[in-house]
Amino acid sequence: MRAFFEGIQSLFVDFLFKPLDGLRALELDNWWLANIVSWTLMAICARYIVYWCKQLAIHQKNNEENQDTTAHSFLK
């Protein structure tokens, strides 16, 4: 059983986390480039928040949104 967990450790430490070790070493040279993963995820989230807000505005303009507080039976 111990070999199984050591195999999982080896998989993550020796293979899956290697790119993150490279980013950690890169941080000493260029902070912006080392945080490219974070910047990318923030840009993706910002894009979908804008999309979501536009869709909400479209449904609000078409009067498709039910804003009645008793729209659900558990709110009565």
PDB file with one MODEL, atoms N, CA, C and O in Angstrom:
MODEL        1
ATOM      1  N   MET A   1       0.818  -1.189   0.000  1.00  0.00           N
ATOM      2  CA  MET A   1       0.000   0.000   0.000  1.00  0.00           C
ATOM      3  C   MET A   1       0.867   1.260   0.000  1.00  0.00           C
ATOM      4  O   MET A   1       0.513   2.271  -0.607  1.00  0.00           O
ATOM      5  N   ARG A   2       2.003   1.182   0.688  1.00  0.00           N
ATOM      6  CA  ARG A   2       2.891   2.341   0.745  1.00  0.00           C
ATOM      7  C   ARG A   2       3.436   2.673  -0.641  1.00  0.00           C
ATOM      8  O   ARG A   2       3.591   3.846  -0.979  1.00  0.00           O
ATOM      9  N   ALA A   3       3.725   1.657  -1.440  1.00  0.00           N
ATOM     10  CA  ALA A   3       4.246   1.885  -2.792  1.00  0.00           C
ATOM     11  C   ALA A   3       3.219   2.604  -3.662  1.00  0.00           C
ATOM     12  O   ALA A   3       3.587   3.384  -4.541  1.00  0.00           O
ATOM     13  N   PHE A   4       1.938   2.348  -3.423  1.00  0.00           N
ATOM     14  CA  PHE A   4       0.877   3.012  -4.178  1.00  0.00           C
ATOM     15  C   PHE A   4       0.913   4.523  -3.928  1.00  0.00           C
ATOM     16  O   PHE A   4       0.873   5.313  -4.872  1.00  0.00           O
ATOM     17  N   PHE A   5       0.989   4.918  -2.662  1.00  0.00           N
ATOM     18  CA  PHE A   5       1.009   6.342  -2.335  1.00  0.00           C
ATOM     19  C   PHE A   5       2.326   6.999  -2.756  1.00  0.00           C
ATOM     20  O   PHE A   5       2.339   8.172  -3.130  1.00  0.00           O
ATOM     21  N   GLU A   6       3.415   6.265  -2.699  1.00  0.00           N
ATOM     22  CA  GLU A   6       4.686   6.808  -3.194  1.00  0.00           C
ATOM     23  C   GLU A   6       4.634   6.982  -4.708  1.00  0.00           C
ATOM     24  O   GLU A   6       5.247   7.904  -5.246  1.00  0.00           O
ATOM     25  N   GLY A   7       3.910   6.107  -5.396  1.00  0.00           N
ATOM     26  CA  GLY A   7       3.723   6.265  -6.837  1.00  0.00           C
ATOM     27  C   GLY A   7       2.927   7.514  -7.169  1.00  0.00           C
ATOM     28  O   GLY A   7       3.242   8.227  -8.122  1.00  0.00           O
ATOM     29  N   ILE A   8       1.884   7.779  -6.371  1.00  0.00           N
ATOM     30  CA  ILE A   8       1.101   9.004  -6.567  1.00  0.00           C
ATOM     31  C   ILE A   8       1.970  10.228  -6.303  1.00  0.00           C
ATOM     32  O   ILE A   8       1.911  11.209  -7.044  1.00  0.00           O
ATOM     33  N   GLN A   9       2.773  10.170  -5.253  1.00  0.00           N
ATOM     34  CA  GLN A   9       3.685  11.278  -4.944  1.00  0.00           C
ATOM     35  C   GLN A   9       4.656  11.502  -6.094  1.00  0.00           C
ATOM     36  O   GLN A   9       4.893  12.640  -6.499  1.00  0.00           O
ATOM     37  N   SER A  10       5.205  10.443  -6.608  1.00  0.00           N
ATOM     38  CA  SER A  10       6.157  10.556  -7.709  1.00  0.00           C
ATOM     39  C   SER A  10       5.492  11.159  -8.947  1.00  0.00           C
ATOM     40  O   SER A  10       6.087  11.992  -9.632  1.00  0.00           O
ATOM     41  N   LEU A  11       4.270  10.742  -9.228  1.00  0.00           N
ATOM     42  CA  LEU A  11       3.544  11.278 -10.382  1.00  0.00           C
ATOM     43  C   LEU A  11       3.400  12.794 -10.279  1.00  0.00           C
ATOM     44  O   LEU A  11       3.684  13.517 -11.234  1.00  0.00           O
ATOM     45  N   PHE A  12       2.961  13.268  -9.126  1.00  0.00           N
ATOM     46  CA  PHE A  12       2.726  14.700  -8.977  1.00  0.00           C
ATOM     47  C   PHE A  12       4.022  15.491  -8.865  1.00  0.00           C
ATOM     48  O   PHE A  12       4.184  16.507  -9.541  1.00  0.00           O
ATOM     49  N   VAL A  13       4.940  15.044  -8.027  1.00  0.00           N
ATOM     50  CA  VAL A  13       6.157  15.811  -7.773  1.00  0.00           C
ATOM     51  C   VAL A  13       7.091  15.784  -8.977  1.00  0.00           C
ATOM     52  O   VAL A  13       7.651  16.815  -9.349  1.00  0.00           O
ATOM     53  N   ASP A  14       7.262  14.624  -9.585  1.00  0.00           N
ATOM     54  CA  ASP A  14       8.245  14.485 -10.660  1.00  0.00           C
ATOM     55  C   ASP A  14       7.720  14.855 -12.040  1.00  0.00           C
ATOM     56  O   ASP A  14       8.511  15.153 -12.935  1.00  0.00           O
ATOM     57  N   PHE A  15       6.390  14.844 -12.236  1.00  0.00           N
ATOM     58  CA  PHE A  15       5.862  15.094 -13.578  1.00  0.00           C
ATOM     59  C   PHE A  15       4.870  16.250 -13.639  1.00  0.00           C
ATOM     60  O   PHE A  15       5.074  17.199 -14.396  1.00  0.00           O
ATOM     61  N   LEU A  16       3.813  16.183 -12.862  1.00  0.00           N
ATOM     62  CA  LEU A  16       2.732  17.155 -13.018  1.00  0.00           C
ATOM     63  C   LEU A  16       3.069  18.542 -12.473  1.00  0.00           C
ATOM     64  O   LEU A  16       2.556  19.535 -12.990  1.00  0.00           O
ATOM     65  N   PHE A  17       3.910  18.640 -11.452  1.00  0.00           N
ATOM     66  CA  PHE A  17       4.254  19.938 -10.874  1.00  0.00           C
ATOM     67  C   PHE A  17       5.554  20.521 -11.438  1.00  0.00           C
ATOM     68  O   PHE A  17       5.970  21.592 -10.998  1.00  0.00           O
ATOM     69  N   LYS A  18       6.199  19.864 -12.382  1.00  0.00           N
ATOM     70  CA  LYS A  18       7.444  20.383 -12.966  1.00  0.00           C
ATOM     71  C   LYS A  18       7.255  21.757 -13.617  1.00  0.00           C
ATOM     72  O   LYS A  18       8.093  22.637 -13.421  1.00  0.00           O
ATOM     73  N   PRO A  19       6.175  21.965 -14.388  1.00  0.00           N
ATOM     74  CA  PRO A  19       6.004  23.315 -14.969  1.00  0.00           C
ATOM     75  C   PRO A  19       5.872  24.404 -13.908  1.00  0.00           C
ATOM     76  O   PRO A  19       6.330  25.529 -14.112  1.00  0.00           O
ATOM     77  N   LEU A  20       5.250  24.075 -12.778  1.00  0.00           N
ATOM     78  CA  LEU A  20       5.109  25.069 -11.718  1.00  0.00           C
ATOM     79  C   LEU A  20       6.445  25.370 -11.054  1.00  0.00           C
ATOM     80  O   LEU A  20       6.671  26.495 -10.607  1.00  0.00           O
ATOM     81  N   ASP A  21       7.329  24.389 -10.984  1.00  0.00           N
ATOM     82  CA  ASP A  21       8.676  24.651 -10.478  1.00  0.00           C
ATOM     83  C   ASP A  21       9.418  25.616 -11.395  1.00  0.00           C
ATOM     84  O   ASP A  21      10.164  26.480 -10.935  1.00  0.00           O
ATOM     85  N   GLY A  22       9.201  25.454 -12.703  1.00  0.00           N
ATOM     86  CA  GLY A  22       9.813  26.382 -13.657  1.00  0.00           C
ATOM     87  C   GLY A  22       9.284  27.797 -13.494  1.00  0.00           C
ATOM     88  O   GLY A  22      10.045  28.761 -13.582  1.00  0.00           O
ATOM     89  N   LEU A  23       7.972  27.928 -13.254  1.00  0.00           N
ATOM     90  CA  LEU A  23       7.396  29.261 -13.025  1.00  0.00           C
ATOM     91  C   LEU A  23       7.931  29.884 -11.739  1.00  0.00           C
ATOM     92  O   LEU A  23       8.154  31.093 -11.680  1.00  0.00           O
ATOM     93  N   ARG A  24       8.135  29.066 -10.714  1.00  0.00           N
ATOM     94  CA  ARG A  24       8.671  29.585  -9.455  1.00  0.00           C
ATOM     95  C   ARG A  24      10.094  30.110  -9.652  1.00  0.00           C
ATOM     96  O   ARG A  24      10.456  31.148  -9.098  1.00  0.00           O
ATOM     97  N   ALA A  25      10.898  29.396 -10.438  1.00  0.00           N
ATOM     98  CA  ALA A  25      12.258  29.848 -10.702  1.00  0.00           C
ATOM     99  C   ALA A  25      12.257  31.097 -11.594  1.00  0.00           C
ATOM    100  O   ALA A  25      13.133  31.954 -11.479  1.00  0.00           O
ATOM    101  N   LEU A  26      11.262  31.187 -12.483  1.00  0.00           N
ATOM    102  CA  LEU A  26      11.165  32.331 -13.389  1.00  0.00           C
ATOM    103  C   LEU A  26      10.783  33.609 -12.651  1.00  0.00           C
ATOM    104  O   LEU A  26      11.077  34.708 -13.123  1.00  0.00           O
ATOM    105  N   GLU A  27      10.128  33.474 -11.495  1.00  0.00           N
ATOM    106  CA  GLU A  27       9.673  34.648 -10.756  1.00  0.00           C
ATOM    107  C   GLU A  27      10.829  35.552 -10.332  1.00  0.00           C
ATOM    108  O   GLU A  27      10.652  36.763 -10.199  1.00  0.00           O
ATOM    109  N   LEU A  28      11.979  34.985 -10.127  1.00  0.00           N
ATOM    110  CA  LEU A  28      13.129  35.801  -9.740  1.00  0.00           C
ATOM    111  C   LEU A  28      13.592  36.706 -10.875  1.00  0.00           C
ATOM    112  O   LEU A  28      14.189  37.756 -10.633  1.00  0.00           O
ATOM    113  N   ASP A  29      13.319  36.303 -12.111  1.00  0.00           N
ATOM    114  CA  ASP A  29      13.722  37.103 -13.265  1.00  0.00           C
ATOM    115  C   ASP A  29      12.625  38.059 -13.743  1.00  0.00           C
ATOM    116  O   ASP A  29      12.887  39.236 -13.992  1.00  0.00           O
ATOM    117  N   ASN A  30      11.407  37.553 -13.868  1.00  0.00           N
ATOM    118  CA  ASN A  30      10.329  38.355 -14.430  1.00  0.00           C
ATOM    119  C   ASN A  30       9.019  37.995 -13.731  1.00  0.00           C
ATOM    120  O   ASN A  30       8.468  36.917 -13.954  1.00  0.00           O
ATOM    121  N   TRP A  31       8.523  38.898 -12.887  1.00  0.00           N
ATOM    122  CA  TRP A  31       7.312  38.640 -12.126  1.00  0.00           C
ATOM    123  C   TRP A  31       6.103  38.507 -13.030  1.00  0.00           C
ATOM    124  O   TRP A  31       5.261  37.636 -12.812  1.00  0.00           O
ATOM    125  N   TRP A  32       6.003  39.361 -14.048  1.00  0.00           N
ATOM    126  CA  TRP A  32       4.843  39.351 -14.944  1.00  0.00           C
ATOM    127  C   TRP A  32       4.736  38.033 -15.697  1.00  0.00           C
ATOM    128  O   TRP A  32       3.648  37.467 -15.807  1.00  0.00           O
ATOM    129  N   LEU A  33       5.840  37.549 -16.207  1.00  0.00           N
ATOM    130  CA  LEU A  33       5.825  36.295 -16.967  1.00  0.00           C
ATOM    131  C   LEU A  33       5.553  35.105 -16.057  1.00  0.00           C
ATOM    132  O   LEU A  33       4.909  34.142 -16.474  1.00  0.00           O
ATOM    133  N   ALA A  34       6.032  35.159 -14.829  1.00  0.00           N
ATOM    134  CA  ALA A  34       5.809  34.055 -13.896  1.00  0.00           C
ATOM    135  C   ALA A  34       4.340  33.946 -13.503  1.00  0.00           C
ATOM    136  O   ALA A  34       3.877  32.860 -13.155  1.00  0.00           O
ATOM    137  N   ASN A  35       3.613  35.032 -13.553  1.00  0.00           N
ATOM    138  CA  ASN A  35       2.203  35.022 -13.166  1.00  0.00           C
ATOM    139  C   ASN A  35       1.271  34.968 -14.374  1.00  0.00           C
ATOM    140  O   ASN A  35       0.115  35.380 -14.284  1.00  0.00           O
ATOM    141  N   ILE A  36       1.759  34.470 -15.486  1.00  0.00           N
ATOM    142  CA  ILE A  36       0.960  34.407 -16.709  1.00  0.00           C
ATOM    143  C   ILE A  36      -0.273  33.518 -16.536  1.00  0.00           C
ATOM    144  O   ILE A  36      -1.310  33.791 -17.139  1.00  0.00           O
ATOM    145  N   VAL A  37      -0.182  32.473 -15.735  1.00  0.00           N
ATOM    146  CA  VAL A  37      -1.330  31.601 -15.503  1.00  0.00           C
ATOM    147  C   VAL A  37      -2.429  32.375 -14.779  1.00  0.00           C
ATOM    148  O   VAL A  37      -3.600  32.276 -15.142  1.00  0.00           O
ATOM    149  N   SER A  38      -2.063  33.128 -13.779  1.00  0.00           N
ATOM    150  CA  SER A  38      -3.050  33.917 -13.037  1.00  0.00           C
ATOM    151  C   SER A  38      -3.687  34.981 -13.919  1.00  0.00           C
ATOM    152  O   SER A  38      -4.901  35.180 -13.886  1.00  0.00           O
ATOM    153  N   TRP A  39      -2.866  35.660 -14.705  1.00  0.00           N
ATOM    154  CA  TRP A  39      -3.399  36.691 -15.592  1.00  0.00           C
ATOM    155  C   TRP A  39      -4.347  36.091 -16.622  1.00  0.00           C
ATOM    156  O   TRP A  39      -5.378  36.686 -16.937  1.00  0.00           O
ATOM    157  N   THR A  40      -4.012  34.929 -17.143  1.00  0.00           N
ATOM    158  CA  THR A  40      -4.869  34.270 -18.128  1.00  0.00           C
ATOM    159  C   THR A  40      -6.211  33.894 -17.513  1.00  0.00           C
ATOM    160  O   THR A  40      -7.255  34.125 -18.122  1.00  0.00           O
ATOM    161  N   LEU A  41      -6.195  33.321 -16.322  1.00  0.00           N
ATOM    162  CA  LEU A  41      -7.449  32.947 -15.669  1.00  0.00           C
ATOM    163  C   LEU A  41      -8.291  34.167 -15.324  1.00  0.00           C
ATOM    164  O   LEU A  41      -9.517  34.118 -15.429  1.00  0.00           O
ATOM    165  N   MET A  42      -7.654  35.264 -14.914  1.00  0.00           N
ATOM    166  CA  MET A  42      -8.403  36.487 -14.633  1.00  0.00           C
ATOM    167  C   MET A  42      -9.033  37.052 -15.903  1.00  0.00           C
ATOM    168  O   MET A  42     -10.158  37.548 -15.864  1.00  0.00           O
ATOM    169  N   ALA A  43      -8.327  36.982 -17.020  1.00  0.00           N
ATOM    170  CA  ALA A  43      -8.871  37.481 -18.284  1.00  0.00           C
ATOM    171  C   ALA A  43     -10.055  36.632 -18.735  1.00  0.00           C
ATOM    172  O   ALA A  43     -11.051  37.164 -19.224  1.00  0.00           O
ATOM    173  N   ILE A  44      -9.953  35.328 -18.573  1.00  0.00           N
ATOM    174  CA  ILE A  44     -11.065  34.447 -18.950  1.00  0.00           C
ATOM    175  C   ILE A  44     -12.287  34.733 -18.079  1.00  0.00           C
ATOM    176  O   ILE A  44     -13.405  34.820 -18.588  1.00  0.00           O
ATOM    177  N   CYS A  45     -12.080  34.879 -16.775  1.00  0.00           N
ATOM    178  CA  CYS A  45     -13.198  35.179 -15.874  1.00  0.00           C
ATOM    179  C   CYS A  45     -13.825  36.527 -16.201  1.00  0.00           C
ATOM    180  O   CYS A  45     -15.050  36.648 -16.195  1.00  0.00           O
ATOM    181  N   ALA A  46     -13.026  37.526 -16.483  1.00  0.00           N
ATOM    182  CA  ALA A  46     -13.550  38.850 -16.820  1.00  0.00           C
ATOM    183  C   ALA A  46     -14.379  38.804 -18.089  1.00  0.00           C
ATOM    184  O   ALA A  46     -15.422  39.452 -18.175  1.00  0.00           O
ATOM    185  N   ARG A  47     -13.925  38.047 -19.073  1.00  0.00           N
ATOM    186  CA  ARG A  47     -14.665  37.923 -20.327  1.00  0.00           C
ATOM    187  C   ARG A  47     -16.032  37.298 -20.101  1.00  0.00           C
ATOM    188  O   ARG A  47     -17.020  37.765 -20.669  1.00  0.00           O
ATOM    189  N   TYR A  48     -16.114  36.255 -19.285  1.00  0.00           N
ATOM    190  CA  TYR A  48     -17.389  35.594 -19.046  1.00  0.00           C
ATOM    191  C   TYR A  48     -18.294  36.387 -18.116  1.00  0.00           C
ATOM    192  O   TYR A  48     -19.515  36.249 -18.197  1.00  0.00           O
ATOM    193  N   ILE A  49     -17.745  37.205 -17.246  1.00  0.00           N
ATOM    194  CA  ILE A  49     -18.583  38.086 -16.427  1.00  0.00           C
ATOM    195  C   ILE A  49     -19.247  39.135 -17.314  1.00  0.00           C
ATOM    196  O   ILE A  49     -20.427  39.439 -17.138  1.00  0.00           O
ATOM    197  N   VAL A  50     -18.497  39.688 -18.266  1.00  0.00           N
ATOM    198  CA  VAL A  50     -19.075  40.659 -19.201  1.00  0.00           C
ATOM    199  C   VAL A  50     -20.151  39.992 -20.043  1.00  0.00           C
ATOM    200  O   VAL A  50     -21.211  40.579 -20.261  1.00  0.00           O
ATOM    201  N   TYR A  51     -19.901  38.773 -20.523  1.00  0.00           N
ATOM    202  CA  TYR A  51     -20.892  38.037 -21.308  1.00  0.00           C
ATOM    203  C   TYR A  51     -22.159  37.802 -20.491  1.00  0.00           C
ATOM    204  O   TYR A  51     -23.268  37.992 -20.991  1.00  0.00           O
ATOM    205  N   TRP A  52     -21.994  37.390 -19.236  1.00  0.00           N
ATOM    206  CA  TRP A  52     -23.125  37.111 -18.369  1.00  0.00           C
ATOM    207  C   TRP A  52     -23.947  38.376 -18.130  1.00  0.00           C
ATOM    208  O   TRP A  52     -25.177  38.330 -18.164  1.00  0.00           O
ATOM    209  N   CYS A  53     -23.283  39.495 -17.889  1.00  0.00           N
ATOM    210  CA  CYS A  53     -23.997  40.757 -17.668  1.00  0.00           C
ATOM    211  C   CYS A  53     -24.761  41.186 -18.912  1.00  0.00           C
ATOM    212  O   CYS A  53     -25.878  41.692 -18.802  1.00  0.00           O
ATOM    213  N   LYS A  54     -24.181  40.995 -20.094  1.00  0.00           N
ATOM    214  CA  LYS A  54     -24.885  41.318 -21.336  1.00  0.00           C
ATOM    215  C   LYS A  54     -26.117  40.443 -21.519  1.00  0.00           C
ATOM    216  O   LYS A  54     -27.164  40.930 -21.947  1.00  0.00           O
ATOM    217  N   GLN A  55     -26.002  39.160 -21.201  1.00  0.00           N
ATOM    218  CA  GLN A  55     -27.156  38.265 -21.311  1.00  0.00           C
ATOM    219  C   GLN A  55     -28.243  38.660 -20.317  1.00  0.00           C
ATOM    220  O   GLN A  55     -29.426  38.606 -20.651  1.00  0.00           O
ATOM    221  N   LEU A  56     -27.865  39.053 -19.106  1.00  0.00           N
ATOM    222  CA  LEU A  56     -28.852  39.519 -18.133  1.00  0.00           C
ATOM    223  C   LEU A  56     -29.573  40.766 -18.638  1.00  0.00           C
ATOM    224  O   LEU A  56     -30.783  40.901 -18.460  1.00  0.00           O
ATOM    225  N   ALA A  57     -28.832  41.672 -19.264  1.00  0.00           N
ATOM    226  CA  ALA A  57     -29.444  42.894 -19.791  1.00  0.00           C
ATOM    227  C   ALA A  57     -30.416  42.566 -20.926  1.00  0.00           C
ATOM    228  O   ALA A  57     -31.472  43.189 -21.035  1.00  0.00           O
ATOM    229  N   ILE A  58     -30.070  41.606 -21.760  1.00  0.00           N
ATOM    230  CA  ILE A  58     -30.964  41.207 -22.861  1.00  0.00           C
ATOM    231  C   ILE A  58     -32.265  40.645 -22.311  1.00  0.00           C
ATOM    232  O   ILE A  58     -33.343  41.008 -22.781  1.00  0.00           O
ATOM    233  N   HIS A  59     -32.178  39.765 -21.324  1.00  0.00           N
ATOM    234  CA  HIS A  59     -33.385  39.169 -20.747  1.00  0.00           C
ATOM    235  C   HIS A  59     -34.196  40.206 -19.975  1.00  0.00           C
ATOM    236  O   HIS A  59     -35.425  40.137 -19.954  1.00  0.00           O
ATOM    237  N   GLN A  60     -33.534  41.150 -19.353  1.00  0.00           N
ATOM    238  CA  GLN A  60     -34.243  42.216 -18.634  1.00  0.00           C
ATOM    239  C   GLN A  60     -34.997  43.096 -19.622  1.00  0.00           C
ATOM    240  O   GLN A  60     -36.131  43.492 -19.352  1.00  0.00           O
ATOM    241  N   LYS A  61     -34.389  43.406 -20.756  1.00  0.00           N
ATOM    242  CA  LYS A  61     -35.016  44.263 -21.765  1.00  0.00           C
ATOM    243  C   LYS A  61     -36.224  43.585 -22.395  1.00  0.00           C
ATOM    244  O   LYS A  61     -37.197  44.258 -22.734  1.00  0.00           O
ATOM    245  N   ASN A  62     -36.181  42.257 -22.560  1.00  0.00           N
ATOM    246  CA  ASN A  62     -37.282  41.511 -23.172  1.00  0.00           C
ATOM    247  C   ASN A  62     -38.358  41.126 -22.163  1.00  0.00           C
ATOM    248  O   ASN A  62     -39.317  40.443 -22.526  1.00  0.00           O
ATOM    249  N   ASN A  63     -38.225  41.545 -20.913  1.00  0.00           N
ATOM    250  CA  ASN A  63     -39.157  41.211 -19.834  1.00  0.00           C
ATOM    251  C   ASN A  63     -39.329  39.702 -19.681  1.00  0.00           C
ATOM    252  O   ASN A  63     -40.433  39.231 -19.408  1.00  0.00           O
ATOM    253  N   GLU A  64     -38.264  38.950 -19.850  1.00  0.00           N
ATOM    254  CA  GLU A  64     -38.304  37.499 -19.705  1.00  0.00           C
ATOM    255  C   GLU A  64     -37.956  37.053 -18.290  1.00  0.00           C
ATOM    256  O   GLU A  64     -38.162  35.893 -17.931  1.00  0.00           O
ATOM    257  N   GLU A  65     -37.436  37.962 -17.497  1.00  0.00           N
ATOM    258  CA  GLU A  65     -36.989  37.597 -16.164  1.00  0.00           C
ATOM    259  C   GLU A  65     -38.123  37.788 -15.163  1.00  0.00           C
ATOM    260  O   GLU A  65     -38.736  38.854 -15.097  1.00  0.00           O
ATOM    261  N   ASN A  66     -38.391  36.748 -14.391  1.00  0.00           N
ATOM    262  CA  ASN A  66     -39.429  36.812 -13.376  1.00  0.00           C
ATOM    263  C   ASN A  66     -38.794  37.261 -12.064  1.00  0.00           C
ATOM    264  O   ASN A  66     -38.056  36.506 -11.431  1.00  0.00           O
ATOM    265  N   GLN A  67     -39.084  38.490 -11.663  1.00  0.00           N
ATOM    266  CA  GLN A  67     -38.477  39.040 -10.453  1.00  0.00           C
ATOM    267  C   GLN A  67     -39.437  38.999  -9.267  1.00  0.00           C
ATOM    268  O   GLN A  67     -39.183  39.626  -8.239  1.00  0.00           O
ATOM    269  N   ASP A  68     -40.528  38.271  -9.408  1.00  0.00           N
ATOM    270  CA  ASP A  68     -41.481  38.120  -8.317  1.00  0.00           C
ATOM    271  C   ASP A  68     -40.848  37.276  -7.214  1.00  0.00           C
ATOM    272  O   ASP A  68     -40.263  36.230  -7.496  1.00  0.00           O
ATOM    273  N   THR A  69     -40.958  37.716  -5.969  1.00  0.00           N
ATOM    274  CA  THR A  69     -40.329  36.978  -4.878  1.00  0.00           C
ATOM    275  C   THR A  69     -41.012  35.648  -4.603  1.00  0.00           C
ATOM    276  O   THR A  69     -40.450  34.799  -3.911  1.00  0.00           O
ATOM    277  N   THR A  70     -42.232  35.450  -5.139  1.00  0.00           N
ATOM    278  CA  THR A  70     -42.907  34.156  -4.952  1.00  0.00           C
ATOM    279  C   THR A  70     -42.804  33.311  -6.213  1.00  0.00           C
ATOM    280  O   THR A  70     -43.668  32.473  -6.472  1.00  0.00           O
ATOM    281  N   ALA A  71     -41.765  33.524  -6.989  1.00  0.00           N
ATOM    282  CA  ALA A  71     -41.582  32.748  -8.211  1.00  0.00           C
ATOM    283  C   ALA A  71     -41.320  31.277  -7.894  1.00  0.00           C
ATOM    284  O   ALA A  71     -41.626  30.405  -8.706  1.00  0.00           O
ATOM    285  N   HIS A  72     -40.760  31.000  -6.724  1.00  0.00           N
ATOM    286  CA  HIS A  72     -40.496  29.625  -6.316  1.00  0.00           C
ATOM    287  C   HIS A  72     -41.423  29.270  -5.167  1.00  0.00           C
ATOM    288  O   HIS A  72     -41.734  30.103  -4.316  1.00  0.00           O
ATOM    289  N   SER A  73     -41.850  28.036  -5.160  1.00  0.00           N
ATOM    290  CA  SER A  73     -42.823  27.620  -4.151  1.00  0.00           C
ATOM    291  C   SER A  73     -42.262  27.691  -2.729  1.00  0.00           C
ATOM    292  O   SER A  73     -43.031  27.897  -1.791  1.00  0.00           O
ATOM    293  N   PHE A  74     -40.970  27.530  -2.541  1.00  0.00           N
ATOM    294  CA  PHE A  74     -40.406  27.548  -1.183  1.00  0.00           C
ATOM    295  C   PHE A  74     -40.272  28.968  -0.628  1.00  0.00           C
ATOM    296  O   PHE A  74     -39.937  29.129   0.546  1.00  0.00           O
ATOM    297  N   LEU A  75     -40.524  30.001  -1.437  1.00  0.00           N
ATOM    298  CA  LEU A  75     -40.426  31.379  -0.966  1.00  0.00           C
ATOM    299  C   LEU A  75     -41.761  31.945  -0.513  1.00  0.00           C
ATOM    300  O   LEU A  75     -41.826  33.116  -0.138  1.00  0.00           O
ATOM    301  N   LYS A  76     -42.815  31.165  -0.535  1.00  0.00           N
ATOM    302  CA  LYS A  76     -44.154  31.662  -0.165  1.00  0.00           C
ATOM    303  C   LYS A  76     -44.268  31.891   1.304  1.00  0.00           C
ATOM    304  O   LYS A  76     -45.322  32.308   1.784  1.00  0.00           O
TER     305      LYS A  76
ENDMDL
END
